[in-house]
Amino acid sequence: MYDIVIQTAWLIPCYPLFGAILALPWSLGWSGELGTRPAGYVNILMAGIAFIHSVVSLVIGWDLPSQEISYSWLHTSTLDINFPIQVSAITLTAVSVVAGINFVSQIYSVGYLEMDWSWARFFSLMNCFGAGICGLVLSNSLFFTYVFLELLTLATYLLVGFWFAQSLVITGARDAFWTKRVGDIILLMGVIAIYPIAGTWNFTELATWSQTAKLDPTVALLLGLSLSAGPLGKCAQIPFQLWLDEAMEAPIPATVLRNAVVVGAGAFVLIKLSPVISLSPILLTTLVILGVSTAICCSLIAIAQVDMKRVLSYTLSAYIGLVFIAIGTQNLDSARFILFNESFGMSLLYMGIGAIIWTNVTQDLTQLGGLWSRRPFTGSALLVAIASFIALPPLGGFWGFLQLIDGLWLEQPWLVGVILIVNTLTSFSLTRLFCMIFLGKVKPMSERSVEPFWLISLPVITTAVFICHLPLMLRNLDLLPSWGALDTMFAPLLVWSSISGITISAVIYSVNAIPKPVKLPMPAIQNFFAYDFYVQRFYQLTIVLLVATSARITNWFDRYIVDGFVNIIGLGTLFGGQTLKYTTSGQSQFYVLVAFTGIILVGLMMGLFV
């Protein structure tokens, strides 16, 4: 029986996909008077089965060696494409996390979208999301990983545009789709280019090949850049960071799943590709620079936002920037641990603010305040999420940062300073978020705020309790870094960086004597942060303007030059036909004369020009 569970691990992504297919009659309006709720319940059932199967597989396969299960997909004389499934402790843990968050977020959706009329479409897309991520985690093939990334891009577009009657939703879905498409197209170039070089798309075989590969430095750099572009876009790293902010137009349950696991999926793919990208030291340095830039810049941007969704979106980009630092410095265990912790912390943060938005009908921080006495359970859950996200022991964020610092201190100590700065800024930003919602004076929008009903509260409280017990579970599984194996010299610095950010933010935003929102002495600096360093305007004045101008020029050339030339030929043909019809006399000698005249003219032209 144990072998059957492991051998059927490929079914885990199939369950949610099957649920999405079963919901088609409701999505297409064929359900008659049944309504769309049965489609939601069917999809929740399939998500629950996937979660149970993944957990059982993890329990059974935890101590087993890694194994690959391969299925033939396409076989030709020159190309053999298999679909390999990697079953290991790492992949089973990751797929359990993904399936669990998908299941919890769908239960949360029942309460959050209680009055929505498009249940079938929403739950189908959520399970497409879940199927794509589970398949990506289990896939041991670069080709099929790209296929699953494309599925995630499509699902992102459809979920962000779920409420398509709003103009901002359409804009956000379009921008998110096209921004990610840029990275996906470049990734496709890398997928195509690496096959003739390495002769395989299998991640295990690519790792073996990279140990003895001798590539030209330029080829290695270009190959690595193309393979990194897709993950950079998925993870909303510079220069692709704007799409995550605009994707906040999606319903909160979809945002929970996307920001908790989908955004980190790009980094997970990059970890699998680390043997290949390590062939170019320049590329590793580039990833570190991009990670540092994103972590610091997005942390500063998050501090200046008044929209709670935007605060969390930029905080997430900054957090994933630390993962890119870990990948660029080849601290892969730290990268995996930080991703693992981010999944739970970010899901709880979004479910918590979703509960507030659901009852207060606003996500503007300046309109909220004084909710602690009215929403103690939601406030406590958000405190747990914040504590797990930053470096506060004994929760997971502390261990991930400490492990990363331990791997960086000897070779690149300046990155330790970057991590401490980012942790301080993140602590400040998330404490500011909490204080503006739960502390201070009660605002009109929060006057009658109450705890949401149980379908929203239960997933929030359950996730908070799970995060509190997570360190104990990780310790029992020997997944937490050993205290004796780490350089604990930086543990106090990490804790103090968190405490300093929390303290400064709490003093500023919990004291009623300081006017809110806080204004800096130089408004230009505050606007610089609030408007995302004016990156969007820069893109509009450069890339967007260039593309739009090129499109207009191409349109003019196509309409008046290409079409004009074709139209002239057509008009000439019509004119010639209308003229020649009058030469039909019925006299054969006239036709012979015309033929000989034509032959003579052709001969003269050949004599003159040939």
C-alpha positions as CSV (number, residue, x, y, z in Angstrom):
1,M,0.0,0.0,0.0
2,Y,2.9,2.4,0.8
3,D,4.3,1.9,-2.7
4,I,0.9,2.7,-4.2
5,V,0.6,6.0,-2.4
6,I,4.1,7.1,-3.5
7,Q,3.6,5.8,-7.1
8,T,0.3,7.7,-7.4
9,A,1.8,11.0,-6.2
10,W,1.2,12.3,-9.8
11,L,-2.5,12.3,-9.0
12,I,-2.1,15.2,-6.5
13,P,-2.2,17.9,-9.2
14,C,-4.9,15.9,-11.0
15,Y,-7.4,16.2,-8.2
16,P,-7.9,20.0,-8.4
17,L,-7.7,19.9,-12.2
18,F,-10.5,17.3,-12.2
19,G,-12.5,19.5,-9.9
20,A,-12.1,22.4,-12.3
21,I,-13.4,20.3,-15.1
22,L,-16.3,19.0,-13.1
23,A,-17.4,22.6,-12.5
24,L,-17.7,23.3,-16.3
25,P,-21.5,22.7,-16.4
26,W,-22.0,25.4,-13.8
27,S,-19.4,27.7,-15.3
28,L,-21.1,27.5,-18.7
29,G,-24.6,28.0,-17.2
30,W,-25.8,24.5,-17.9
31,S,-26.8,23.8,-14.2
32,G,-30.3,25.2,-14.6
33,E,-31.9,26.1,-11.3
34,L,-29.2,24.4,-9.1
35,G,-27.1,27.6,-8.8
36,T,-23.3,27.6,-8.7
37,R,-22.7,26.6,-5.1
38,P,-22.4,22.8,-5.9
39,A,-19.4,23.7,-8.2
40,G,-17.7,25.4,-5.2
41,Y,-18.3,22.4,-2.9
42,V,-17.0,19.9,-5.6
43,N,-13.8,21.9,-6.0
44,I,-13.3,22.2,-2.2
45,L,-13.7,18.4,-2.0
46,M,-11.1,17.8,-4.7
47,A,-8.7,20.3,-3.0
48,G,-9.2,18.4,0.3
49,I,-8.5,15.1,-1.4
50,A,-5.3,16.5,-2.9
51,F,-4.2,17.8,0.5
52,I,-4.9,14.5,2.2
53,H,-3.0,12.5,-0.5
54,S,0.0,14.9,-0.2
55,V,0.2,14.6,3.6
56,V,-0.1,10.8,3.5
57,S,2.6,10.7,0.8
58,L,4.8,13.0,2.9
59,V,4.4,10.8,6.0
60,I,5.2,7.6,4.1
61,G,7.9,9.0,1.9
62,W,9.7,11.2,4.5
63,D,12.5,8.7,5.2
64,L,12.6,7.1,1.8
65,P,15.3,8.0,-0.7
66,S,14.4,10.3,-3.6
67,Q,12.9,8.6,-6.6
68,E,11.8,9.5,-10.0
69,I,8.6,8.3,-11.7
70,S,8.7,8.9,-15.4
71,Y,5.9,8.7,-18.0
72,S,6.4,8.9,-21.8
73,W,4.7,11.9,-23.3
74,L,6.1,12.2,-26.8
75,H,8.5,10.0,-28.7
76,T,9.9,10.6,-32.2
77,S,13.0,9.6,-34.0
78,T,15.0,12.6,-32.8
79,L,13.1,13.8,-29.7
80,D,11.9,11.9,-26.6
81,I,9.9,13.9,-24.1
82,N,9.1,12.3,-20.8
83,F,7.1,13.6,-17.9
84,P,9.2,12.8,-14.8
85,I,7.8,13.2,-11.3
86,Q,10.4,13.8,-8.5
87,V,9.2,12.2,-5.3
88,S,11.4,13.3,-2.4
89,A,11.1,14.8,1.1
90,I,11.5,18.3,-0.4
91,T,9.0,18.0,-3.1
92,L,6.4,16.2,-0.9
93,T,6.8,18.9,1.7
94,A,6.4,21.6,-0.9
95,V,3.3,20.0,-2.5
96,S,1.8,19.5,1.0
97,V,2.2,23.2,1.7
98,V,0.7,24.2,-1.6
99,A,-2.2,21.7,-1.3
100,G,-2.9,22.8,2.2
101,I,-3.0,26.5,1.5
102,N,-5.1,25.9,-1.5
103,F,-7.6,23.9,0.6
104,V,-7.7,26.5,3.4
105,S,-8.0,29.5,1.0
106,Q,-11.0,27.8,-0.7
107,I,-12.8,27.3,2.6
108,Y,-12.0,31.0,3.3
109,S,-13.5,31.8,-0.1
110,V,-16.9,30.3,0.8
111,G,-17.3,33.0,3.4
112,Y,-15.6,35.8,1.6
113,L,-17.5,35.3,-1.7
114,E,-20.8,34.3,0.0
115,M,-22.8,36.8,-2.1
116,D,-20.9,36.5,-5.4
117,W,-22.7,35.0,-8.4
118,S,-19.6,33.5,-10.1
119,W,-18.7,30.7,-7.7
120,A,-18.2,28.1,-10.4
121,R,-15.8,30.2,-12.4
122,F,-13.9,31.3,-9.3
123,F,-13.4,27.9,-7.7
124,S,-12.5,26.4,-11.1
125,L,-9.7,29.0,-11.5
126,M,-8.5,28.5,-7.9
127,N,-8.1,24.8,-8.6
128,C,-6.4,25.5,-11.9
129,F,-4.0,27.5,-9.8
130,G,-3.6,24.7,-7.3
131,A,-3.1,22.1,-10.0
132,G,-0.4,24.2,-11.8
133,I,1.6,24.8,-8.6
134,C,1.4,21.2,-7.5
135,G,2.5,20.0,-10.9
136,L,5.3,22.5,-11.0
137,V,6.6,21.4,-7.6
138,L,6.6,17.7,-8.5
139,S,7.8,18.1,-12.1
140,N,11.4,17.1,-12.7
141,S,11.4,18.4,-16.3
142,L,12.3,21.9,-17.4
143,F,9.9,21.6,-20.3
144,F,6.9,20.7,-18.2
145,T,7.9,23.2,-15.6
146,Y,7.6,25.8,-18.3
147,V,4.1,24.4,-19.2
148,F,3.0,24.7,-15.6
149,L,4.4,28.3,-15.4
150,E,2.3,29.2,-18.4
151,L,-0.8,27.7,-16.7
152,L,-0.1,29.9,-13.7
153,T,0.2,33.0,-15.9
154,L,-3.1,32.2,-17.5
155,A,-4.8,31.5,-14.2
156,T,-3.3,34.8,-12.8
157,Y,-4.8,36.8,-15.7
158,L,-8.2,35.2,-15.3
159,L,-8.3,35.5,-11.5
160,V,-7.0,39.1,-11.4
161,G,-9.7,39.9,-14.0
162,F,-12.4,38.0,-12.1
163,W,-14.5,41.2,-11.4
164,F,-14.1,42.3,-15.0
165,A,-16.8,44.9,-14.9
166,Q,-14.4,47.3,-13.2
167,S,-11.9,49.2,-15.4
168,L,-9.1,49.0,-12.9
169,V,-9.5,45.2,-12.7
170,I,-9.1,45.0,-16.5
171,T,-6.0,47.1,-16.4
172,G,-4.5,45.2,-13.6
173,A,-5.1,41.8,-15.3
174,R,-3.7,43.0,-18.6
175,D,-0.6,44.5,-17.0
176,A,0.0,41.5,-14.9
177,F,-0.3,39.2,-17.9
178,W,1.9,41.1,-20.2
179,T,4.6,41.8,-17.6
180,K,4.8,38.0,-16.8
181,R,4.7,37.2,-20.5
182,V,7.9,39.1,-21.1
183,G,9.7,36.8,-18.6
184,D,8.0,33.7,-19.9
185,I,9.0,34.3,-23.5
186,I,12.6,34.8,-22.5
187,L,12.4,31.7,-20.4
188,L,11.1,29.8,-23.4
189,M,14.2,30.8,-25.4
190,G,16.3,29.4,-22.6
191,V,14.3,26.1,-22.5
192,I,14.7,25.7,-26.3
193,A,18.4,26.7,-26.2
194,I,19.5,24.4,-23.4
195,Y,18.3,21.1,-25.0
196,P,20.8,20.9,-27.9
197,I,23.6,22.0,-25.4
198,A,22.8,19.7,-22.5
199,G,20.8,17.1,-24.4
200,T,18.1,16.9,-21.7
201,W,15.4,18.8,-19.8
202,N,15.5,16.6,-16.8
203,F,16.6,18.6,-13.7
204,T,18.6,15.7,-12.2
205,E,20.4,15.1,-15.5
206,L,21.0,18.8,-15.9
207,A,22.7,18.9,-12.4
208,T,24.9,16.0,-13.4
209,W,25.8,17.7,-16.8
210,S,26.6,21.0,-15.2
211,Q,29.3,19.4,-13.0
212,T,31.4,18.7,-16.1
213,A,30.1,21.3,-18.6
214,K,32.6,23.6,-20.2
215,L,30.7,26.4,-21.7
216,D,31.9,29.7,-23.0
217,P,31.4,32.4,-20.3
218,T,29.2,34.4,-22.7
219,V,27.0,31.4,-23.6
220,A,26.7,30.4,-19.9
221,L,25.7,34.0,-19.0
222,L,23.1,34.3,-21.8
223,L,21.7,30.9,-21.1
224,G,21.4,31.6,-17.4
225,L,19.8,35.0,-18.0
226,S,17.2,33.5,-20.2
227,L,16.4,30.8,-17.7
228,S,16.2,33.3,-14.8
229,A,13.9,35.8,-16.6
230,G,10.8,33.7,-16.0
231,P,11.3,33.2,-12.3
232,L,12.2,37.0,-12.0
233,G,8.8,37.8,-13.5
234,K,6.9,35.3,-11.4
235,C,8.6,36.6,-8.2
236,A,7.9,40.3,-9.0
237,Q,11.6,41.3,-8.8
238,I,13.1,44.3,-10.3
239,P,12.4,45.2,-13.2
240,F,9.2,43.1,-13.1
241,Q,7.9,44.3,-9.7
242,L,5.0,46.4,-10.8
243,W,2.6,43.6,-11.8
244,L,2.2,42.2,-8.2
245,D,0.8,45.6,-7.0
246,E,-1.7,45.8,-9.9
247,A,-2.7,42.1,-9.4
248,M,-4.2,43.2,-6.0
249,E,-7.4,43.8,-7.9
250,A,-8.2,40.1,-7.6
251,P,-10.4,38.8,-4.8
252,I,-8.6,38.3,-1.5
253,P,-8.9,34.5,-1.5
254,A,-7.1,34.4,-4.9
255,T,-4.5,36.8,-3.6
256,V,-3.9,34.5,-0.6
257,L,-3.1,31.6,-2.8
258,R,-1.1,33.6,-5.4
259,N,1.0,35.6,-3.0
260,A,1.6,32.7,-0.6
261,V,2.8,30.1,-3.1
262,V,2.6,31.2,-6.7
263,V,5.0,34.1,-6.3
264,G,7.5,31.9,-4.6
265,A,7.1,29.2,-7.3
266,G,9.5,31.2,-9.5
267,A,12.1,31.0,-6.8
268,F,11.5,27.3,-6.4
269,V,12.2,26.8,-10.1
270,L,15.3,28.8,-9.8
271,I,16.5,26.6,-7.0
272,K,16.0,23.6,-9.2
273,L,18.1,25.4,-11.9
274,S,20.8,26.5,-9.5
275,P,23.4,23.9,-10.9
276,V,23.0,25.5,-14.4
277,I,22.9,29.1,-13.4
278,S,26.0,28.6,-11.2
279,L,28.0,28.0,-14.4
280,S,28.1,31.8,-14.7
281,P,29.5,33.7,-11.7
282,I,28.4,37.0,-13.4
283,L,24.8,35.7,-13.3
284,L,25.0,34.8,-9.7
285,T,26.3,38.3,-8.9
286,T,23.5,39.7,-11.0
287,L,20.9,37.8,-9.0
288,V,22.4,39.1,-5.8
289,I,22.3,42.7,-7.0
290,L,18.7,42.3,-8.2
291,G,17.7,40.7,-4.9
292,V,19.4,43.4,-2.8
293,S,17.8,46.2,-5.0
294,T,14.3,44.7,-4.7
295,A,14.6,44.0,-1.0
296,I,15.7,47.5,-0.1
297,C,13.6,49.4,-2.6
298,C,10.3,47.5,-2.0
299,S,10.8,47.7,1.7
300,L,11.0,51.5,1.5
301,I,8.0,51.7,-0.9
302,A,5.9,49.6,1.4
303,I,6.4,52.1,4.3
304,A,4.8,54.9,2.2
305,Q,1.7,53.1,1.1
306,V,-1.8,53.7,2.6
307,D,-3.5,50.8,0.8
308,M,-3.0,47.7,3.0
309,K,-2.9,45.4,-0.1
310,R,-0.1,47.4,-1.6
311,V,1.8,47.3,1.7
312,L,1.8,43.6,1.7
313,S,2.6,43.2,-2.0
314,Y,5.7,45.3,-1.8
315,T,6.7,43.6,1.5
316,L,6.4,40.3,-0.3
317,S,8.6,41.4,-3.2
318,A,11.2,42.5,-0.7
319,Y,11.0,39.2,1.2
320,I,11.5,37.2,-2.0
321,G,14.4,39.5,-2.8
322,L,16.2,37.9,0.2
323,V,15.5,34.5,-1.4
324,F,17.3,35.7,-4.5
325,I,20.2,36.7,-2.4
326,A,20.3,33.2,-1.0
327,I,20.1,31.7,-4.5
328,G,22.8,34.0,-5.8
329,T,25.1,33.1,-3.0
330,Q,24.2,29.4,-3.3
331,N,22.7,29.1,0.1
332,L,19.9,26.9,-1.2
333,D,18.8,25.4,2.2
334,S,18.2,28.9,3.5
335,A,16.3,29.8,0.3
336,R,14.0,26.8,0.7
337,F,13.4,27.6,4.4
338,I,12.6,31.2,3.8
339,L,10.2,30.3,1.1
340,F,8.6,27.7,3.3
341,N,8.1,30.3,6.1
342,E,6.9,32.9,3.7
343,S,4.0,30.7,2.5
344,F,2.4,30.5,5.9
345,G,3.1,34.0,7.1
346,M,1.9,35.7,3.9
347,S,-1.3,33.5,3.7
348,L,-2.2,34.5,7.2
349,L,-1.5,38.2,6.6
350,Y,-3.8,38.3,3.6
351,M,-6.5,36.3,5.2
352,G,-6.3,38.7,8.2
353,I,-6.6,41.9,6.2
354,G,-9.3,40.2,4.0
355,A,-11.4,39.7,7.1
356,I,-11.0,43.4,7.9
357,I,-11.9,44.5,4.3
358,W,-14.9,42.1,4.3
359,T,-16.5,43.8,7.3
360,N,-15.2,47.4,6.9
361,V,-15.5,47.7,3.1
362,T,-12.2,49.6,2.8
363,Q,-8.6,48.9,2.4
364,D,-7.4,52.5,3.1
365,L,-5.4,52.6,6.2
366,T,-6.2,56.2,6.9
367,Q,-9.9,55.3,7.3
368,L,-9.2,52.6,9.9
369,G,-8.2,52.6,13.6
370,G,-9.1,51.4,17.1
371,L,-10.2,47.9,16.0
372,W,-8.4,46.0,18.8
373,S,-11.3,46.2,21.2
374,R,-13.7,45.1,18.4
375,R,-11.6,42.5,16.6
376,P,-9.2,40.8,19.1
377,F,-9.1,37.4,17.3
378,T,-8.2,39.0,14.0
379,G,-5.7,41.3,15.7
380,S,-4.0,38.4,17.5
381,A,-3.8,36.4,14.2
382,L,-2.1,39.3,12.5
383,L,0.4,39.7,15.3
384,V,1.3,36.0,14.9
385,A,1.7,36.5,11.1
386,I,3.9,39.6,11.6
387,A,6.0,37.8,14.2
388,S,6.5,34.8,11.9
389,F,7.4,37.0,9.0
390,I,10.2,38.9,10.7
391,A,13.1,37.7,12.8
392,L,11.4,37.1,16.2
393,P,12.3,33.8,17.9
394,P,11.1,31.1,18.1
395,L,9.0,31.5,14.9
396,G,10.2,30.5,11.5
397,G,11.4,33.9,10.1
398,F,14.1,34.1,12.8
399,W,15.6,30.7,11.9
400,G,15.6,31.3,8.2
401,F,17.4,34.7,8.5
402,L,19.9,33.3,11.0
403,Q,20.7,30.4,8.7
404,L,21.2,32.8,5.8
405,I,23.4,35.1,7.7
406,D,25.5,32.2,8.9
407,G,26.2,31.2,5.3
408,L,27.0,34.8,4.2
409,W,29.1,36.1,7.0
410,L,32.5,34.7,6.0
411,E,32.4,35.4,2.3
412,Q,30.1,38.3,1.8
413,P,29.6,40.1,5.1
414,W,28.1,43.2,3.5
415,L,25.0,41.2,2.7
416,V,24.5,40.6,6.4
417,G,24.0,44.3,6.8
418,V,21.4,44.2,3.9
419,I,19.4,41.5,5.7
420,L,19.4,43.4,9.0
421,I,18.3,46.6,7.2
422,V,15.5,44.8,5.3
423,N,14.4,43.1,8.5
424,T,14.2,46.4,10.3
425,L,12.2,48.0,7.4
426,T,9.9,45.1,7.2
427,S,9.3,45.2,11.0
428,F,8.6,48.9,10.7
429,S,6.2,48.5,7.8
430,L,4.2,45.6,9.2
431,T,4.0,47.2,12.7
432,R,2.8,50.4,11.0
433,L,0.1,48.3,9.2
434,F,-1.0,46.8,12.5
435,C,-1.1,50.1,14.5
436,M,-3.0,52.0,11.8
437,I,-5.7,49.3,11.8
438,F,-6.0,48.2,15.5
439,L,-4.6,51.1,17.6
440,G,-5.3,54.8,17.8
441,K,-8.6,56.5,17.5
442,V,-11.7,54.8,16.2
443,K,-12.6,56.1,12.8
444,P,-16.1,56.3,11.2
445,M,-15.4,53.3,9.0
446,S,-14.4,51.2,12.0
447,E,-17.1,52.3,14.3
448,R,-19.3,49.2,13.9
449,S,-16.7,46.6,13.0
450,V,-17.2,43.1,14.3
451,E,-15.4,39.7,13.9
452,P,-16.5,38.0,10.6
453,F,-18.5,34.8,10.7
454,W,-17.0,31.5,11.2
455,L,-16.2,30.5,7.6
456,I,-13.7,33.5,7.5
457,S,-12.6,33.3,11.1
458,L,-11.9,29.6,11.2
459,P,-9.2,29.5,8.5
460,V,-7.6,32.6,10.0
461,I,-7.4,31.1,13.5
462,T,-6.4,27.7,12.3
463,T,-3.5,29.1,10.3
464,A,-2.4,31.2,13.2
465,V,-2.4,28.2,15.6
466,F,-0.5,26.1,13.0
467,I,2.2,28.8,12.6
468,C,2.6,29.0,16.4
469,H,3.2,25.2,16.5
470,L,5.3,25.1,13.3
471,P,8.7,25.5,15.1
472,L,7.9,22.5,17.3
473,M,6.9,20.4,14.2
474,L,10.0,21.4,12.4
475,R,12.2,20.6,15.4
476,N,10.6,17.1,15.6
477,L,11.3,16.6,11.9
478,D,14.9,17.9,12.3
479,L,14.2,20.6,9.8
480,L,15.1,23.6,12.0
481,P,18.8,24.5,11.8
482,S,20.8,23.2,14.7
483,W,21.6,25.9,17.2
484,G,25.0,24.5,17.8
485,A,25.8,24.4,14.1
486,L,25.0,28.1,13.5
487,D,27.1,31.1,14.4
488,T,24.8,32.6,17.0
489,M,26.7,35.8,17.3
490,F,24.2,37.5,15.0
491,A,21.1,36.2,16.7
492,P,20.9,39.3,19.1
493,L,21.5,41.6,16.1
494,L,18.6,40.0,14.3
495,V,16.3,40.3,17.3
496,W,17.3,43.9,17.9
497,S,16.7,44.8,14.3
498,S,13.2,43.5,14.6
499,I,12.6,45.2,18.0
500,S,14.0,48.5,16.7
501,G,11.7,48.5,13.7
502,I,8.7,47.5,15.9
503,T,9.5,50.1,18.5
504,I,10.0,53.1,16.2
505,S,6.9,52.3,14.3
506,A,4.8,51.7,17.4
507,V,5.8,55.0,18.9
508,I,5.0,56.9,15.7
509,Y,1.7,55.2,14.9
510,S,0.2,54.4,18.3
511,V,0.7,57.9,19.8
512,N,-2.4,60.0,19.2
513,A,-0.4,63.2,19.6
514,I,1.3,62.6,16.2
515,P,-1.0,63.5,13.3
516,K,-1.9,60.7,10.9
517,P,-1.0,60.1,8.2
518,V,2.6,61.0,9.1
519,K,4.1,63.5,6.7
520,L,7.9,63.9,6.1
521,P,9.4,67.4,6.2
522,M,10.3,67.0,2.5
523,P,7.1,65.9,0.6
524,A,9.2,65.1,-2.5
525,I,10.9,62.2,-0.7
526,Q,7.6,60.9,0.6
527,N,6.1,61.1,-2.9
528,F,9.2,59.4,-4.3
529,F,8.5,56.4,-2.1
530,A,4.7,56.5,-2.4
531,Y,4.8,56.5,-6.2
532,D,7.1,53.5,-6.4
533,F,10.3,55.5,-7.2
534,Y,8.3,56.7,-10.3
535,V,9.2,53.5,-12.0
536,Q,5.8,53.2,-13.7
537,R,6.1,56.7,-15.1
538,F,9.6,55.9,-16.3
539,Y,8.3,52.8,-18.1
540,Q,5.5,54.9,-19.7
541,L,8.0,57.5,-20.9
542,T,10.5,54.9,-22.2
543,I,9.3,51.4,-23.0
544,V,5.6,52.0,-23.4
545,L,6.2,55.2,-25.5
546,L,8.7,53.4,-27.7
547,V,6.4,50.5,-28.3
548,A,3.4,52.8,-28.9
549,T,5.3,54.9,-31.3
550,S,6.7,51.9,-33.1
551,A,3.2,50.5,-33.4
552,R,1.8,53.8,-34.9
553,I,4.7,53.9,-37.4
554,T,4.2,50.3,-38.3
555,N,0.4,50.8,-38.6
556,W,1.0,53.8,-41.0
557,F,3.5,51.9,-43.1
558,D,1.3,48.9,-43.3
559,R,-1.8,50.9,-44.2
560,Y,-0.4,53.4,-46.7
561,I,2.8,51.6,-48.1
562,V,2.1,47.9,-48.0
563,D,-1.7,48.1,-48.5
564,G,-1.2,51.0,-51.0
565,F,1.2,48.9,-53.2
566,V,-1.3,46.0,-53.1
567,N,-4.2,48.3,-53.9
568,I,-2.3,49.9,-56.9
569,I,-1.6,46.4,-58.3
570,G,-5.3,45.6,-57.9
571,L,-6.4,48.8,-59.5
572,G,-3.9,48.3,-62.4
573,T,-5.3,44.8,-62.9
574,L,-8.9,46.0,-63.0
575,F,-8.0,48.9,-65.3
576,G,-6.1,46.5,-67.6
577,G,-9.0,44.1,-67.7
578,Q,-11.5,46.8,-68.5
579,T,-9.3,48.1,-71.3
580,L,-8.4,44.8,-72.9
581,K,-12.0,43.7,-73.2
582,Y,-12.4,46.2,-76.1
583,T,-9.6,44.5,-78.1
584,T,-11.7,41.3,-78.5
585,S,-12.4,41.5,-82.3
586,G,-12.7,37.9,-83.3
587,Q,-10.0,38.2,-86.0
588,S,-7.2,35.6,-85.6
589,Q,-4.6,37.6,-87.5
590,F,-5.0,40.4,-84.9
591,Y,-4.3,38.0,-82.1
592,V,-1.1,36.7,-83.9
593,L,0.0,40.2,-84.4
594,V,-0.4,41.0,-80.7
595,A,1.5,37.8,-79.7
596,F,4.4,38.6,-82.0
597,T,4.5,42.2,-80.8
598,G,4.7,40.9,-77.2
599,I,7.5,38.5,-78.0
600,I,9.5,41.2,-79.8
601,L,9.0,43.6,-76.8
602,V,10.1,40.9,-74.3
603,G,13.2,40.1,-76.5
604,L,14.1,43.8,-76.7
605,M,13.8,44.2,-72.9
606,M,16.0,41.1,-72.3
607,G,18.6,42.4,-74.7
608,L,18.7,45.8,-73.0
609,F,18.6,44.7,-69.3
610,V,20.1,41.2,-69.3
